[in-house]
Amino acid sequence: MAQGLGVGRRMMAAMLEKYAGFHQQMLTADGKAIEFYESVGFVRAGKTEPMWIYAGDEH
């Protein structure tokens, strides 16, 4: 219900400010979240590929 109201953008701004001195900030995103994180400055890390061993069934 809060999507599109800027809540996530404000949360990311606070996180990016808090960790601004760190040389690397990483996260894992998929689906529509990728566009959002790109819009706040995250980029794909070179040629890295996300990998996992996952036992769930919702993906």
PDB file of N, CA, C and O in Angstrom:
ATOM      1  N   MET A   1       0.815  -1.208   0.000  1.00  0.00           N
ATOM      2  CA  MET A   1       0.000   0.000   0.000  1.00  0.00           C
ATOM      3  C   MET A   1       0.854   1.266   0.000  1.00  0.00           C
ATOM      4  O   MET A   1       0.415   2.314  -0.473  1.00  0.00           O
ATOM      5  N   ALA A   2       2.068   1.169   0.528  1.00  0.00           N
ATOM      6  CA  ALA A   2       2.930   2.351   0.603  1.00  0.00           C
ATOM      7  C   ALA A   2       3.793   2.517  -0.645  1.00  0.00           C
ATOM      8  O   ALA A   2       4.512   3.509  -0.766  1.00  0.00           O
ATOM      9  N   GLN A   3       3.733   1.561  -1.575  1.00  0.00           N
ATOM     10  CA  GLN A   3       4.564   1.639  -2.770  1.00  0.00           C
ATOM     11  C   GLN A   3       4.229   2.892  -3.563  1.00  0.00           C
ATOM     12  O   GLN A   3       3.061   3.212  -3.786  1.00  0.00           O
ATOM     13  N   GLY A   4       5.278   3.598  -3.987  1.00  0.00           N
ATOM     14  CA  GLY A   4       5.098   4.806  -4.776  1.00  0.00           C
ATOM     15  C   GLY A   4       4.991   6.075  -3.950  1.00  0.00           C
ATOM     16  O   GLY A   4       4.840   7.161  -4.510  1.00  0.00           O
ATOM     17  N   LEU A   5       5.066   5.960  -2.624  1.00  0.00           N
ATOM     18  CA  LEU A   5       4.956   7.131  -1.754  1.00  0.00           C
ATOM     19  C   LEU A   5       6.313   7.680  -1.327  1.00  0.00           C
ATOM     20  O   LEU A   5       6.373   8.656  -0.579  1.00  0.00           O
ATOM     21  N   GLY A   6       7.406   7.067  -1.791  1.00  0.00           N
ATOM     22  CA  GLY A   6       8.743   7.560  -1.472  1.00  0.00           C
ATOM     23  C   GLY A   6       9.344   6.984  -0.197  1.00  0.00           C
ATOM     24  O   GLY A   6      10.433   7.389   0.211  1.00  0.00           O
ATOM     25  N   VAL A   7       8.651   6.048   0.434  1.00  0.00           N
ATOM     26  CA  VAL A   7       9.153   5.470   1.684  1.00  0.00           C
ATOM     27  C   VAL A   7      10.469   4.729   1.446  1.00  0.00           C
ATOM     28  O   VAL A   7      11.440   4.943   2.172  1.00  0.00           O
ATOM     29  N   GLY A   8      10.506   3.874   0.451  1.00  0.00           N
ATOM     30  CA  GLY A   8      11.720   3.120   0.143  1.00  0.00           C
ATOM     31  C   GLY A   8      12.868   4.035  -0.247  1.00  0.00           C
ATOM     32  O   GLY A   8      14.011   3.803   0.145  1.00  0.00           O
ATOM     33  N   ARG A   9      12.572   5.061  -1.007  1.00  0.00           N
ATOM     34  CA  ARG A   9      13.609   6.017  -1.426  1.00  0.00           C
ATOM     35  C   ARG A   9      14.191   6.737  -0.208  1.00  0.00           C
ATOM     36  O   ARG A   9      15.400   6.959  -0.143  1.00  0.00           O
ATOM     37  N   ARG A  10      13.340   7.103   0.756  1.00  0.00           N
ATOM     38  CA  ARG A  10      13.837   7.760   1.979  1.00  0.00           C
ATOM     39  C   ARG A  10      14.661   6.793   2.819  1.00  0.00           C
ATOM     40  O   ARG A  10      15.676   7.175   3.402  1.00  0.00           O
ATOM     41  N   MET A  11      14.218   5.539   2.879  1.00  0.00           N
ATOM     42  CA  MET A  11      14.990   4.539   3.620  1.00  0.00           C
ATOM     43  C   MET A  11      16.370   4.346   2.987  1.00  0.00           C
ATOM     44  O   MET A  11      17.377   4.278   3.692  1.00  0.00           O
ATOM     45  N   MET A  12      16.412   4.259   1.667  1.00  0.00           N
ATOM     46  CA  MET A  12      17.697   4.090   0.981  1.00  0.00           C
ATOM     47  C   MET A  12      18.583   5.314   1.160  1.00  0.00           C
ATOM     48  O   MET A  12      19.795   5.173   1.319  1.00  0.00           O
ATOM     49  N   ALA A  13      18.009   6.506   1.139  1.00  0.00           N
ATOM     50  CA  ALA A  13      18.796   7.723   1.344  1.00  0.00           C
ATOM     51  C   ALA A  13      19.440   7.708   2.726  1.00  0.00           C
ATOM     52  O   ALA A  13      20.602   8.088   2.875  1.00  0.00           O
ATOM     53  N   ALA A  14      18.691   7.271   3.737  1.00  0.00           N
ATOM     54  CA  ALA A  14      19.231   7.196   5.097  1.00  0.00           C
ATOM     55  C   ALA A  14      20.348   6.160   5.170  1.00  0.00           C
ATOM     56  O   ALA A  14      21.379   6.402   5.799  1.00  0.00           O
ATOM     57  N   MET A  15      20.151   5.014   4.536  1.00  0.00           N
ATOM     58  CA  MET A  15      21.171   3.967   4.543  1.00  0.00           C
ATOM     59  C   MET A  15      22.432   4.422   3.813  1.00  0.00           C
ATOM     60  O   MET A  15      23.545   4.221   4.299  1.00  0.00           O
ATOM     61  N   LEU A  16      22.251   5.034   2.650  1.00  0.00           N
ATOM     62  CA  LEU A  16      23.400   5.493   1.874  1.00  0.00           C
ATOM     63  C   LEU A  16      24.165   6.582   2.621  1.00  0.00           C
ATOM     64  O   LEU A  16      25.391   6.649   2.529  1.00  0.00           O
ATOM     65  N   GLU A  17      23.461   7.426   3.352  1.00  0.00           N
ATOM     66  CA  GLU A  17      24.126   8.459   4.154  1.00  0.00           C
ATOM     67  C   GLU A  17      24.913   7.822   5.298  1.00  0.00           C
ATOM     68  O   GLU A  17      26.067   8.179   5.537  1.00  0.00           O
ATOM     69  N   LYS A  18      24.292   6.884   5.998  1.00  0.00           N
ATOM     70  CA  LYS A  18      24.939   6.225   7.139  1.00  0.00           C
ATOM     71  C   LYS A  18      26.221   5.504   6.715  1.00  0.00           C
ATOM     72  O   LYS A  18      27.218   5.539   7.436  1.00  0.00           O
ATOM     73  N   TYR A  19      26.200   4.862   5.571  1.00  0.00           N
ATOM     74  CA  TYR A  19      27.340   4.060   5.129  1.00  0.00           C
ATOM     75  C   TYR A  19      28.151   4.736   4.026  1.00  0.00           C
ATOM     76  O   TYR A  19      28.886   4.065   3.300  1.00  0.00           O
ATOM     77  N   ALA A  20      28.027   6.029   3.896  1.00  0.00           N
ATOM     78  CA  ALA A  20      28.717   6.768   2.831  1.00  0.00           C
ATOM     79  C   ALA A  20      30.229   6.567   2.856  1.00  0.00           C
ATOM     80  O   ALA A  20      30.866   6.609   1.804  1.00  0.00           O
ATOM     81  N   GLY A  21      30.813   6.352   4.021  1.00  0.00           N
ATOM     82  CA  GLY A  21      32.258   6.183   4.124  1.00  0.00           C
ATOM     83  C   GLY A  21      32.752   4.793   3.770  1.00  0.00           C
ATOM     84  O   GLY A  21      33.961   4.576   3.683  1.00  0.00           O
ATOM     85  N   PHE A  22      31.852   3.856   3.567  1.00  0.00           N
ATOM     86  CA  PHE A  22      32.257   2.501   3.218  1.00  0.00           C
ATOM     87  C   PHE A  22      32.643   2.458   1.741  1.00  0.00           C
ATOM     88  O   PHE A  22      32.004   3.112   0.916  1.00  0.00           O
ATOM     89  N   HIS A  23      33.670   1.702   1.405  1.00  0.00           N
ATOM     90  CA  HIS A  23      34.115   1.659   0.006  1.00  0.00           C
ATOM     91  C   HIS A  23      33.241   0.758  -0.859  1.00  0.00           C
ATOM     92  O   HIS A  23      33.335   0.794  -2.086  1.00  0.00           O
ATOM     93  N   GLN A  24      32.392  -0.048  -0.224  1.00  0.00           N
ATOM     94  CA  GLN A  24      31.558  -0.960  -1.009  1.00  0.00           C
ATOM     95  C   GLN A  24      30.224  -1.170  -0.284  1.00  0.00           C
ATOM     96  O   GLN A  24      30.192  -1.392   0.927  1.00  0.00           O
ATOM     97  N   GLN A  25      29.156  -1.100  -1.022  1.00  0.00           N
ATOM     98  CA  GLN A  25      27.822  -1.402  -0.495  1.00  0.00           C
ATOM     99  C   GLN A  25      27.193  -2.385  -1.473  1.00  0.00           C
ATOM    100  O   GLN A  25      27.148  -2.133  -2.677  1.00  0.00           O
ATOM    101  N   MET A  26      26.708  -3.505  -0.947  1.00  0.00           N
ATOM    102  CA  MET A  26      26.174  -4.552  -1.817  1.00  0.00           C
ATOM    103  C   MET A  26      24.770  -4.942  -1.386  1.00  0.00           C
ATOM    104  O   MET A  26      24.411  -4.827  -0.214  1.00  0.00           O
ATOM    105  N   LEU A  27      23.988  -5.400  -2.339  1.00  0.00           N
ATOM    106  CA  LEU A  27      22.675  -5.959  -2.037  1.00  0.00           C
ATOM    107  C   LEU A  27      22.305  -6.949  -3.122  1.00  0.00           C
ATOM    108  O   LEU A  27      22.935  -6.997  -4.179  1.00  0.00           O
ATOM    109  N   THR A  28      21.296  -7.723  -2.855  1.00  0.00           N
ATOM    110  CA  THR A  28      20.763  -8.661  -3.839  1.00  0.00           C
ATOM    111  C   THR A  28      19.348  -8.222  -4.179  1.00  0.00           C
ATOM    112  O   THR A  28      18.531  -8.001  -3.285  1.00  0.00           O
ATOM    113  N   ALA A  29      19.059  -8.097  -5.449  1.00  0.00           N
ATOM    114  CA  ALA A  29      17.728  -7.663  -5.883  1.00  0.00           C
ATOM    115  C   ALA A  29      17.299  -8.490  -7.080  1.00  0.00           C
ATOM    116  O   ALA A  29      18.127  -8.971  -7.853  1.00  0.00           O
ATOM    117  N   ASP A  30      15.989  -8.648  -7.218  1.00  0.00           N
ATOM    118  CA  ASP A  30      15.469  -9.289  -8.419  1.00  0.00           C
ATOM    119  C   ASP A  30      14.150  -8.646  -8.804  1.00  0.00           C
ATOM    120  O   ASP A  30      13.599  -7.827  -8.068  1.00  0.00           O
ATOM    121  N   GLY A  31      13.657  -9.030  -9.963  1.00  0.00           N
ATOM    122  CA  GLY A  31      12.376  -8.507 -10.431  1.00  0.00           C
ATOM    123  C   GLY A  31      12.348  -6.988 -10.525  1.00  0.00           C
ATOM    124  O   GLY A  31      13.317  -6.360 -10.952  1.00  0.00           O
ATOM    125  N   LYS A  32      11.233  -6.415 -10.124  1.00  0.00           N
ATOM    126  CA  LYS A  32      11.039  -4.961 -10.198  1.00  0.00           C
ATOM    127  C   LYS A  32      11.979  -4.196  -9.285  1.00  0.00           C
ATOM    128  O   LYS A  32      12.226  -3.011  -9.508  1.00  0.00           O
ATOM    129  N   ALA A  33      12.512  -4.856  -8.254  1.00  0.00           N
ATOM    130  CA  ALA A  33      13.417  -4.186  -7.321  1.00  0.00           C
ATOM    131  C   ALA A  33      14.700  -3.718  -8.009  1.00  0.00           C
ATOM    132  O   ALA A  33      15.310  -2.741  -7.575  1.00  0.00           O
ATOM    133  N   ILE A  34      15.111  -4.399  -9.070  1.00  0.00           N
ATOM    134  CA  ILE A  34      16.338  -4.025  -9.766  1.00  0.00           C
ATOM    135  C   ILE A  34      16.255  -2.588 -10.254  1.00  0.00           C
ATOM    136  O   ILE A  34      17.181  -1.807 -10.039  1.00  0.00           O
ATOM    137  N   GLU A  35      15.169  -2.234 -10.899  1.00  0.00           N
ATOM    138  CA  GLU A  35      14.995  -0.855 -11.387  1.00  0.00           C
ATOM    139  C   GLU A  35      15.059   0.155 -10.254  1.00  0.00           C
ATOM    140  O   GLU A  35      15.679   1.211 -10.387  1.00  0.00           O
ATOM    141  N   PHE A  36      14.418  -0.171  -9.138  1.00  0.00           N
ATOM    142  CA  PHE A  36      14.427   0.746  -8.000  1.00  0.00           C
ATOM    143  C   PHE A  36      15.851   0.977  -7.508  1.00  0.00           C
ATOM    144  O   PHE A  36      16.262   2.124  -7.333  1.00  0.00           O
ATOM    145  N   TYR A  37      16.607  -0.090  -7.282  1.00  0.00           N
ATOM    146  CA  TYR A  37      17.969   0.068  -6.761  1.00  0.00           C
ATOM    147  C   TYR A  37      18.869   0.770  -7.763  1.00  0.00           C
ATOM    148  O   TYR A  37      19.751   1.532  -7.367  1.00  0.00           O
ATOM    149  N   GLU A  38      18.668   0.533  -9.041  1.00  0.00           N
ATOM    150  CA  GLU A  38      19.422   1.293 -10.040  1.00  0.00           C
ATOM    151  C   GLU A  38      19.082   2.778  -9.947  1.00  0.00           C
ATOM    152  O   GLU A  38      19.956   3.625 -10.133  1.00  0.00           O
ATOM    153  N   SER A  39      17.838   3.097  -9.664  1.00  0.00           N
ATOM    154  CA  SER A  39      17.428   4.505  -9.597  1.00  0.00           C
ATOM    155  C   SER A  39      18.040   5.248  -8.407  1.00  0.00           C
ATOM    156  O   SER A  39      18.082   6.478  -8.394  1.00  0.00           O
ATOM    157  N   VAL A  40      18.513   4.497  -7.407  1.00  0.00           N
ATOM    158  CA  VAL A  40      19.162   5.151  -6.260  1.00  0.00           C
ATOM    159  C   VAL A  40      20.669   4.998  -6.307  1.00  0.00           C
ATOM    160  O   VAL A  40      21.355   5.294  -5.329  1.00  0.00           O
ATOM    161  N   GLY A  41      21.201   4.529  -7.458  1.00  0.00           N
ATOM    162  CA  GLY A  41      22.640   4.558  -7.661  1.00  0.00           C
ATOM    163  C   GLY A  41      23.367   3.224  -7.727  1.00  0.00           C
ATOM    164  O   GLY A  41      24.559   3.200  -8.036  1.00  0.00           O
ATOM    165  N   PHE A  42      22.691   2.111  -7.447  1.00  0.00           N
ATOM    166  CA  PHE A  42      23.373   0.825  -7.514  1.00  0.00           C
ATOM    167  C   PHE A  42      23.549   0.396  -8.964  1.00  0.00           C
ATOM    168  O   PHE A  42      22.694   0.665  -9.809  1.00  0.00           O
ATOM    169  N   VAL A  43      24.655  -0.267  -9.244  1.00  0.00           N
ATOM    170  CA  VAL A  43      24.935  -0.800 -10.573  1.00  0.00           C
ATOM    171  C   VAL A  43      25.409  -2.240 -10.430  1.00  0.00           C
ATOM    172  O   VAL A  43      25.865  -2.653  -9.364  1.00  0.00           O
ATOM    173  N   ARG A  44      25.297  -2.987 -11.498  1.00  0.00           N
ATOM    174  CA  ARG A  44      25.794  -4.367 -11.500  1.00  0.00           C
ATOM    175  C   ARG A  44      27.299  -4.335 -11.289  1.00  0.00           C
ATOM    176  O   ARG A  44      27.993  -3.489 -11.853  1.00  0.00           O
ATOM    177  N   ALA A  45      27.795  -5.245 -10.488  1.00  0.00           N
ATOM    178  CA  ALA A  45      29.219  -5.279 -10.129  1.00  0.00           C
ATOM    179  C   ALA A  45      30.024  -6.042 -11.178  1.00  0.00           C
ATOM    180  O   ALA A  45      30.244  -7.247 -11.048  1.00  0.00           O
ATOM    181  N   GLY A  46      30.455  -5.340 -12.207  1.00  0.00           N
ATOM    182  CA  GLY A  46      31.286  -5.965 -13.235  1.00  0.00           C
ATOM    183  C   GLY A  46      30.600  -7.133 -13.896  1.00  0.00           C
ATOM    184  O   GLY A  46      29.478  -7.007 -14.385  1.00  0.00           O
ATOM    185  N   LYS A  47      31.267  -8.266 -13.913  1.00  0.00           N
ATOM    186  CA  LYS A  47      30.715  -9.463 -14.542  1.00  0.00           C
ATOM    187  C   LYS A  47      30.213 -10.456 -13.501  1.00  0.00           C
ATOM    188  O   LYS A  47      30.074 -11.643 -13.795  1.00  0.00           O
ATOM    189  N   THR A  48      29.940  -9.979 -12.281  1.00  0.00           N
ATOM    190  CA  THR A  48      29.477 -10.885 -11.239  1.00  0.00           C
ATOM    191  C   THR A  48      28.117 -11.470 -11.604  1.00  0.00           C
ATOM    192  O   THR A  48      27.318 -10.833 -12.290  1.00  0.00           O
ATOM    193  N   GLU A  49      27.871 -12.663 -11.147  1.00  0.00           N
ATOM    194  CA  GLU A  49      26.597 -13.340 -11.363  1.00  0.00           C
ATOM    195  C   GLU A  49      26.054 -13.772 -10.006  1.00  0.00           C
ATOM    196  O   GLU A  49      26.776 -14.377  -9.215  1.00  0.00           O
ATOM    197  N   PRO A  50      24.804 -13.470  -9.735  1.00  0.00           N
ATOM    198  CA  PRO A  50      24.226 -13.960  -8.486  1.00  0.00           C
ATOM    199  C   PRO A  50      24.076 -15.476  -8.554  1.00  0.00           C
ATOM    200  O   PRO A  50      23.642 -16.032  -9.564  1.00  0.00           O
ATOM    201  N   MET A  51      24.446 -16.131  -7.450  1.00  0.00           N
ATOM    202  CA  MET A  51      24.357 -17.588  -7.408  1.00  0.00           C
ATOM    203  C   MET A  51      23.860 -17.996  -6.033  1.00  0.00           C
ATOM    204  O   MET A  51      24.125 -17.319  -5.040  1.00  0.00           O
ATOM    205  N   TRP A  52      23.138 -19.106  -5.982  1.00  0.00           N
ATOM    206  CA  TRP A  52      22.684 -19.588  -4.681  1.00  0.00           C
ATOM    207  C   TRP A  52      22.306 -21.048  -4.748  1.00  0.00           C
ATOM    208  O   TRP A  52      22.113 -21.613  -5.824  1.00  0.00           O
ATOM    209  N   ILE A  53      22.205 -21.642  -3.588  1.00  0.00           N
ATOM    210  CA  ILE A  53      21.579 -22.939  -3.426  1.00  0.00           C
ATOM    211  C   ILE A  53      20.310 -22.641  -2.661  1.00  0.00           C
ATOM    212  O   ILE A  53      20.360 -22.161  -1.528  1.00  0.00           O
ATOM    213  N   TYR A  54      19.178 -22.919  -3.268  1.00  0.00           N
ATOM    214  CA  TYR A  54      17.901 -22.488  -2.724  1.00  0.00           C
ATOM    215  C   TYR A  54      16.930 -23.656  -2.714  1.00  0.00           C
ATOM    216  O   TYR A  54      16.726 -24.319  -3.730  1.00  0.00           O
ATOM    217  N   ALA A  55      16.335 -23.898  -1.553  1.00  0.00           N
ATOM    218  CA  ALA A  55      15.434 -25.030  -1.428  1.00  0.00           C
ATOM    219  C   ALA A  55      13.964 -24.615  -1.466  1.00  0.00           C
ATOM    220  O   ALA A  55      13.081 -25.464  -1.339  1.00  0.00           O
ATOM    221  N   GLY A  56      13.693 -23.330  -1.637  1.00  0.00           N
ATOM    222  CA  GLY A  56      12.315 -22.858  -1.671  1.00  0.00           C
ATOM    223  C   GLY A  56      11.631 -23.148  -2.993  1.00  0.00           C
ATOM    224  O   GLY A  56      12.236 -23.715  -3.903  1.00  0.00           O
ATOM    225  N   ASP A  57      10.374 -22.761  -3.098  1.00  0.00           N
ATOM    226  CA  ASP A  57       9.652 -23.012  -4.342  1.00  0.00           C
ATOM    227  C   ASP A  57       8.941 -21.773  -4.888  1.00  0.00           C
ATOM    228  O   ASP A  57       8.146 -21.894  -5.821  1.00  0.00           O
ATOM    229  N   GLU A  58       9.201 -20.596  -4.339  1.00  0.00           N
ATOM    230  CA  GLU A  58       8.497 -19.413  -4.826  1.00  0.00           C
ATOM    231  C   GLU A  58       9.229 -18.669  -5.938  1.00  0.00           C
ATOM    232  O   GLU A  58       8.755 -17.614  -6.359  1.00  0.00           O
ATOM    233  N   HIS A  59      10.349 -19.163  -6.430  1.00  0.00           N
ATOM    234  CA  HIS A  59      11.055 -18.512  -7.538  1.00  0.00           C
ATOM    235  C   HIS A  59      11.045 -19.396  -8.742  1.00  0.00           C
ATOM    236  O   HIS A  59      11.590 -19.028  -9.782  1.00  0.00           O
TER     237      HIS A  59
END
